[in-house]
Amino acid sequence: QVQLVESGGGLVQAGGSLRLSCTASGRTFSSYALGWFRQAPGKERAFVADISQGGGLTYYADSVKGRFTISRDNAKNTVYLQMNSLKPEDTAVYYCAASNGWAGPRVPERGYKFWGQGTQVTVSS
């Protein structure tokens, strides 16, 4: 029903910034709550941030609060994750996800039915 493609990952020095983008197909983008997750080597996938359908409400994991900002542009069918003050422990594959069953934010992981392929973020010391 929706296809998601992430971009913007790469290698960055600690303290630097990256902006991830996730562009979705379809004409019903505005009806989806959207989230970002990450998975580091040897660890389970973890929640990072999500945003409500209209973009007015957001929620963040404690580990990124104050450093990361999630936003969306429904006219462009795109959700963003601005990552500032990056730390080596932020190194992971970052995935965007969409839910058509929840208004968001704070969608449980099982509520996200559609996932992108992921983009690698590596933060050097």
C-alpha positions, 0 to 999 in steps of 0.5 A, spaced: 500 500 500 505 504 501 513 504 499 518 507 503 525 509 501 530 512 506 536 516 504 541 521 507 545 516 511 553 516 511 559 517 515 560 523 520 564 525 525 562 525 532 558 532 534 556 532 526 549 532 523 546 528 518 539 529 515 535 523 513 529 523 508 524 518 507 520 518 501 513 514 500 509 512 494 502 513 494 496 518 494 494 517 502 501 519 505 497 524 510 493 518 513 499 515 516 503 516 522 511 515 521 516 513 525 524 512 525 527 506 528 535 504 528 538 497 529 546 497 531 550 491 530 548 485 535 542 489 537 535 489 537 531 494 533 530 500 537 525 506 536 528 513 535 522 518 534 515 518 530 510 523 528 502 524 528 499 524 521 498 531 521 505 532 523 503 536 529 505 531 535 512 528 535 515 523 540 522 521 541 526 516 545 530 518 551 537 517 548 535 522 542 531 527 545 534 534 544 538 532 539 534 529 533 528 532 530 522 528 526 518 532 521 514 531 515 512 534 509 505 531 506 506 535 500 512 532 498 510 525 501 517 525 505 518 524 513 525 527 515 530 526 521 534 531 523 540 528 527 545 533 531 550 532 536 551 525 533 555 520 537 558 514 536 553 510 539 548 513 534 551 508 529 546 504 526 542 502 520 536 507 520 529 505 518 523 509 516 516 506 517 509 507 516 502 505 520 495 506 517 492 504 523 494 509 528 494 516 528 500 517 532 505 519 535 507 513 540 505 508 535 507 501 538 512 497 533 507 492 531 503 498 529 508 499 523 506 495 517 510 498 512 518 499 512 523 502 508 530 498 506 534 502 511 540 507 510 547 506 514 549 512 519 556 511 521 559 516 527 566 516 528 570 518 534 
